[in-house]
């Protein structure tokens, strides 16, 4: 394979694995009368993200999330053409995961996150939780003073914690691809825009705060 295409393949595979395990855990929980519980679902998301970051961070930067990619592009840490390719690869990986979930469990609709709050409140929750996630991403991967060898552990653990907080409120997606893949396969778009606008706004805010606050204050 062309070396230039390898990072895009890494983003596709990493997002596929993350969404398959994370969204799949929601379906398993529903079909087994809550055997996993919210803690199990949170750990499935966090541990799978942890593993795929360690697998692909040295290849693509292990974004696996359009909101993360857009936030990095916003502060000029990644070129626009590369960012666009990453987002396309991430969405393709999420759709592939949705196909597998449909095939394995007979339904991907259960994997589509849905809010229990009013739309504006749900959007705010997704934004705040993604803000915290992307702060950790910038602190552990973007900031050159940090020890990036701990990236998978730090990001995976905070993601698990954030899903634990947000699951009963919004489904705890924090990632447009996580919502998009199952929604496309299930053809179920209820409240879908929340899972784009919320994470992207939160990620953008975190990128600006870290870039122009934390990093600039130490120059």
N, C-alpha and C positions, 0 to 999 in steps of 0.2 A: 504493500500500500504506500502511496505517496505520503512522505513525512508531513506535508502540510495538511493533509486530511486527518492525521492521527488525533489531534486534539478534539476535533469535532466528533470523531468516533467515540473518544473517551467520554465526552459530554452525553452522547446518546446512550451509551451503555450504562454510565453511572446513574443517569436519570431514570432509565428503564429499571435498573435494579432497585433504586430507592423507592420509586412509585409502586413497583410490584410488591415489595415487602410492606411498605407503609400502608398503602391503600388496601392491599390484600389482607392485612391484619384487621382492618375495619370490617371487611366482609366476613372473615373467619369469626370474629367476635359476634357479629350479628347472627350468623348461621349456627352458632354453638351456644346460644342463649347467654352471651356475655362471659364466656370462659376466660377471655383474655383481660377484660376490663380496660379502663382508660390507662392504667399503668402499663399493661402489656402492649397496648397500641402505641403509647408514647415511646416505650423502649424499642419496639419494632422500627419506628421511624428513626429514632436517634442512633441505634446501633447499626442499622443499615447505612445511614448517612456516614457514620464514623468509618465503617469498613470501606466504602467506596471513595471517600476522601483519601484514605491511605493508599488505595489502589491507583488513583488517577491524579492526585494533586500535582505530581511531578510531570504530568503530561499536558494537562489542560488548565490546571489551577482549581479543578474540581468545583465548579460553580453549581451545576445541577439545578439551577433555579434562575429563571429569567429576571427576577427582581434583583438578584445578586449581580448578574451580568450587566443589567442596565445601570445599577448603582456604580459599578466600576467604570463603565463607559462615561457616565456623567462627570466623573472627576478625572477623566482622561488616563485611566489605568489600562485601558484596552481600546483598540481601534474600532471604529464603527462597523466596518465590514466584518471583522472577527466577531464582534458582539452579536451582529445579526445572524451570522452562521451558528454561533453558540445557541442562541435562542431557538432557531429552527431545529437544531439537533436535539435540544432539550425537549421541545414539544413532540418531536418524532419519537423519542424514547418513552415519553409519558403515554403517547397513544399506543405504542407497542405494548406497554405494560397493561393498559386498559384492555387490549385485545386478549392478552393472556389471562387477565382476571375474569373476563367474560367467558373464556373457554374453560377455565378451571372450576369456576364457581357457578356458572350459568347466569350470572348477572353482575354487571359492573355499576349499576345504579347505586347500590349500597355504598360504593366507594366514593361517590360524589359528595364532597363536603357541603353541609347545609347549616345556615345560622339558626340559632334559637333566639336571636336578638332582632331588633329593628335594623333595617339595612344600614342606616348611618352609624349605629352603635357597633354593628358587626364589622363594618369597614374600619372603624377606629380601632377595634381590638386587633384585627389583622395587621393594621399599620403599626401599632405599638409593639406587638410581638415580633414582627419582622424587623422593626427598628433595632430591637435588642439583639436579634440574631445577626444582623449585618454589622452592628458594632463589634461583635465578637469576631466575625469574619475579617474585618479591617484590622482589628487589633492583633490577630494571630497570624494572618497571611499577608496583608498589605504592608503593615508596619514592619520595616526591615529590622527594627530593634528586637522583635519578638522571636521566640523559638518556634519556628514553623513545624518542627518535628512533632509538636503536640497538637497540630491543627485538627486532626481527625477527632481526637479525644475531646478537645474543647468545644468544637462546633457540634459534634454528635451529642454531647451531654446537654449543652444549652438547648439544642433543638428538642430533645426529649422532654426537658423541663417545660419548654414553652408549649409543646403540644399538650402536656399534662394540664397546664393552666387553661389553654384555649379550646380544648376538644369539645366540651359541652356548650361552649359559647358560639363557636363558628365552625367547628370541625378541626381547627388548628392546622390549616393548610400551609400558610406562610410561604406559599410558592405557587405561582400561576400554573406551572406545568402539572403540579400535583392535582390541581382541580381540573385542568383542561383535558388530560388524557382520558380519565374515566367518564367525564361529561360527554366527550365526543362519541365514545363508543356506546354509551347509554342513551345518547341523544336527549340529554336532560340538562337544561340550561338555567334552572331556577337559581336566582341570586348569583349567577356566575361572575358578573362584573365585579362583585365585591372582592373576589379572589385574584383579580388583576389590579384594580386600583389600590386596594388596601396594602398589599405587599410592596408594590412599586413605590407608592408614596412613602411608606415606612423605610424602605431600603434607601431611597434617594435622600431622605432626611438624615439617616445614619451616615451615609457617605459624606454628605456636606459637613455634618458636625465633626466627624473624625478628620476629614481632610483639612478643614479650615479652622478647627478648634484644637484638637489634640495634636496633630502633626505640626501645624503652624506654630503653636505655642512652644514647641520644643526645637524650633529651628534657630 
